[in-house]
Amino acid sequence: MRPGRGLVGTMAATAVVAGTAGAVHHRQQQRWANQSAEQQADAQQQQQANESQAQMDAMQQQMAEMQAQQAQSAVAPAAPAGADMMAELNQLAEMKNSGILTDEEFQAAKAKLLA
């Protein structure tokens, strides 16, 4: 007989190698799963941040519109209705003269204002 491991020793060494390989493989799969979960969480956080920013922008725009309406309504009662119409007609005429409005657009806006 030859001195060495023998059958039991070889089987034990094989079991250790296979067990180690299995443990390493399992650990690597856990790392990949953790990385995937972290990436997914980061993507969700980014999406929530984008949505929050969009909501903030929309709210700021609404506030600006409301403030503009309030400022406009505060000024409107002080001026007589006829003066407003004349001011709008003058503004339309200026827009037509500067080339912003065509003759057709001016006539349509004027008709709408006078109606």
C-alpha positions in Angstrom: 0.0 0.0 0.0 0.9 3.5 -0.7 1.0 5.9 2.1 -1.3 9.0 1.6 -4.8 10.0 2.1 -6.6 7.0 1.1 -10.2 6.8 0.1 -11.6 8.5 3.2 -9.0 11.3 3.0 -9.8 11.9 -0.6 -13.5 12.0 0.0 -13.0 14.4 2.9 -10.8 16.7 0.8 -13.4 16.7 -2.0 -16.2 17.5 0.5 -14.2 20.4 1.8 -13.5 21.8 -1.7 -17.1 21.3 -2.7 -18.4 22.9 0.5 -16.0 25.9 0.1 -17.0 26.4 -3.5 -20.7 26.2 -2.6 -20.2 28.7 0.2 -18.3 31.1 -2.0 -21.0 30.8 -4.7 -23.7 31.4 -2.2 -21.9 34.5 -0.8 -21.4 35.9 -4.3 -25.1 35.4 -5.1 -25.9 37.3 -1.8 -23.6 40.2 -2.9 -25.3 40.4 -6.3 -28.7 40.3 -4.7 -27.7 43.1 -2.2 -26.3 45.2 -5.0 -29.4 44.8 -7.0 -31.6 45.7 -4.0 -29.4 48.8 -3.3 -29.6 49.9 -6.9 -33.4 49.5 -6.9 -33.6 51.5 -3.6 -31.5 54.2 -5.1 -33.6 54.4 -8.2 -36.8 54.6 -6.0 -35.3 57.4 -3.9 -34.3 59.3 -7.1 -37.8 58.9 -8.5 -39.3 60.1 -5.3 -37.0 63.1 -5.2 -37.9 63.9 -8.8 -41.6 63.6 -8.1 -41.2 65.8 -5.0 -39.4 68.4 -7.0 -42.1 68.3 -9.7 -44.7 68.7 -7.0 -42.8 71.7 -5.5 -42.5 73.3 -8.9 -46.2 72.9 -9.6 -47.1 74.3 -6.2 -44.8 77.3 -6.7 -46.4 77.9 -10.1 -49.9 77.7 -8.6 -48.8 80.1 -5.9 -47.4 82.5 -8.4 -50.7 82.3 -10.5 -52.8 82.8 -7.4 -50.7 85.8 -6.3 -51.0 87.3 -9.8 -54.7 86.8 -9.8 -55.0 88.4 -6.3 -52.9 91.3 -7.5 -55.0 91.7 -10.6 -58.2 91.5 -8.7 -57.0 94.1 -6.2 -56.3 96.5 -9.1 -59.3 95.7 -11.3 -62.0 97.1 -9.0 -60.3 100.4 -8.7 -60.3 101.1 -12.5 -63.6 101.6 -14.3 -64.6 98.9 -16.8 -64.4 101.3 -19.8 -60.9 102.2 -19.0 -59.9 98.5 -18.9 -61.4 98.0 -22.3 -59.6 101.0 -23.8 -56.4 99.8 -22.3 -56.8 96.4 -23.8 -57.7 97.9 -27.2 -54.6 100.1 -27.0 -52.5 97.0 -26.1 -54.0 95.0 -29.0 -53.2 97.9 -31.3 -49.7 98.1 -30.1 -49.2 94.4 -30.6 -50.6 94.7 -34.1 -48.3 97.6 -34.9 -45.3 95.8 -33.6 -46.0 92.8 -35.7 -47.0 90.4 -32.9 -50.5 90.1 -34.2 -51.7 89.8 -37.7 -54.7 91.9 -39.0 -56.9 88.8 -38.7 -55.8 88.1 -35.1 -56.3 91.7 -34.2 -59.8 91.8 -35.6 -60.7 88.6 -33.8 -59.4 89.8 -30.5 -61.0 93.1 -30.9 -64.4 91.5 -31.7 -64.1 89.2 -28.7 -63.2 92.2 -26.4 -66.1 94.3 -27.7 -68.6 91.4 -27.5 
